[in-house]
Amino acid sequence: MLSTYEVLYTMSSNKNWSADEEHSSKLVRKAKESPFVPIGMAGFLAVVAYGLYKMKSRGDTKMSIHLIHMRVKAQGFVVGAMTLAVLRLMRCNIFYV
């Protein structure tokens, strides 16, 4: 079984990286390596877009409170996606070793 350090090292080290790689190709490569990253990014953007849309109908709620709630929801979506990614990695390491 891998230690936490080994898991983090294998996740962060990548031998396929090159300095002349374009941003779009890097995003596509990262999305293939860990598919939960684009899911987290899309969810974050969706929550922020919905929050900005609902800003005009917030009623008597202060702007700062509305923005704090929107930020917490967006961060929760990203943390949830990261948690699913870690659980997927753990399942693969435990059952397929």
RASULQUI-V539444 format. One record per residue. RES is the residue in one small letter. SS is DSSP state (a for helix, b for strand, c for the rest). PHI is phi in degrees with one decimal (* if undefined). D_FIRST is the distance of its C-alpha to the first C-alpha in Angstrom with 2 decimals. Layout:
BEGIN
res->RES ss->SS phi->PHI d_first->D_FIRST
res->RES ss->SS phi->PHI d_first->D_FIRST
END
This chain:
BEGIN
res->m ss->c phi->* d_first->0.00
res->l ss->c phi->-81.7 d_first->3.79
res->s ss->c phi->-78.9 d_first->6.59
res->t ss->a phi->-61.2 d_first->9.64
res->y ss->a phi->-61.6 d_first->11.58
res->e ss->a phi->-64.8 d_first->9.62
res->v ss->a phi->-65.0 d_first->9.78
res->l ss->a phi->-65.7 d_first->13.38
res->y ss->a phi->-66.2 d_first->14.23
res->t ss->a phi->-69.8 d_first->13.41
res->m ss->a phi->-72.5 d_first->15.29
res->s ss->a phi->-90.1 d_first->18.19
res->s ss->c phi->-85.5 d_first->18.66
res->n ss->c phi->-144.2 d_first->20.80
res->k ss->c phi->-87.8 d_first->22.67
res->n ss->c phi->-91.8 d_first->25.09
res->w ss->c phi->-80.6 d_first->26.91
res->s ss->c phi->-135.2 d_first->30.54
res->a ss->c phi->-70.0 d_first->33.12
res->d ss->c phi->-92.9 d_first->35.70
res->e ss->c phi->-74.9 d_first->33.63
res->e ss->c phi->-76.9 d_first->35.56
res->h ss->a phi->-65.4 d_first->34.38
res->s ss->a phi->-66.5 d_first->34.70
res->s ss->a phi->-69.9 d_first->32.68
res->k ss->a phi->-67.0 d_first->29.97
res->l ss->a phi->-64.5 d_first->29.91
res->v ss->a phi->-65.3 d_first->29.75
res->r ss->a phi->-64.3 d_first->26.89
res->k ss->a phi->-65.6 d_first->24.88
res->a ss->a phi->-65.9 d_first->25.77
res->k ss->a phi->-72.0 d_first->24.42
res->e ss->a phi->-70.6 d_first->21.09
res->s ss->c phi->-138.9 d_first->20.67
res->p ss->c phi->-69.5 d_first->23.34
res->f ss->a phi->-80.5 d_first->23.09
res->v ss->a phi->-65.6 d_first->24.71
res->p ss->a phi->-65.6 d_first->28.07
res->i ss->a phi->-64.8 d_first->27.88
res->g ss->a phi->-64.2 d_first->27.53
res->m ss->a phi->-65.0 d_first->30.31
res->a ss->a phi->-65.2 d_first->32.55
res->g ss->a phi->-64.2 d_first->32.11
res->f ss->a phi->-60.0 d_first->32.89
res->l ss->a phi->-64.7 d_first->35.99
res->a ss->a phi->-66.0 d_first->37.06
res->v ss->a phi->-65.2 d_first->36.94
res->v ss->a phi->-65.8 d_first->38.85
res->a ss->a phi->-62.8 d_first->41.39
res->y ss->a phi->-65.0 d_first->41.96
res->g ss->a phi->-63.9 d_first->42.37
res->l ss->a phi->-67.5 d_first->44.89
res->y ss->a phi->-64.9 d_first->46.72
res->k ss->a phi->-80.4 d_first->46.97
res->m ss->a phi->-62.8 d_first->48.11
res->k ss->a phi->-72.2 d_first->51.74
res->s ss->a phi->-113.2 d_first->51.70
res->r ss->c phi->-80.0 d_first->49.92
res->g ss->c phi->75.4 d_first->53.07
res->d ss->c phi->-87.6 d_first->53.61
res->t ss->c phi->-69.4 d_first->50.03
res->k ss->c phi->-65.1 d_first->49.92
res->m ss->a phi->-60.9 d_first->48.44
res->s ss->a phi->-64.4 d_first->45.93
res->i ss->a phi->-66.1 d_first->44.64
res->h ss->a phi->-62.0 d_first->44.35
res->l ss->a phi->-67.1 d_first->42.40
res->i ss->a phi->-64.9 d_first->40.03
res->h ss->a phi->-63.4 d_first->39.33
res->m ss->a phi->-64.1 d_first->38.82
res->r ss->a phi->-64.4 d_first->36.39
res->v ss->a phi->-64.5 d_first->34.33
res->k ss->a phi->-65.9 d_first->34.19
res->a ss->a phi->-64.9 d_first->33.21
res->q ss->a phi->-65.2 d_first->30.43
res->g ss->a phi->-62.5 d_first->29.23
res->f ss->a phi->-64.8 d_first->29.02
res->v ss->a phi->-66.5 d_first->26.97
res->v ss->a phi->-64.2 d_first->24.56
res->g ss->a phi->-62.2 d_first->24.29
res->a ss->a phi->-65.0 d_first->23.53
res->m ss->a phi->-65.7 d_first->20.82
res->t ss->a phi->-63.7 d_first->19.29
res->l ss->a phi->-62.2 d_first->19.44
res->a ss->a phi->-65.4 d_first->17.81
res->v ss->a phi->-67.2 d_first->14.80
res->l ss->a phi->-62.8 d_first->14.64
res->r ss->a phi->-64.0 d_first->15.02
res->l ss->a phi->-64.3 d_first->12.21
res->m ss->a phi->-64.5 d_first->9.82
res->r ss->a phi->-62.8 d_first->11.52
res->c ss->a phi->-65.3 d_first->11.21
res->n ss->a phi->-72.2 d_first->7.46
res->i ss->a phi->-79.4 d_first->7.27
res->f ss->a phi->-88.2 d_first->10.52
res->y ss->c phi->-114.2 d_first->10.87
res->v ss->c phi->-91.2 d_first->8.10
END
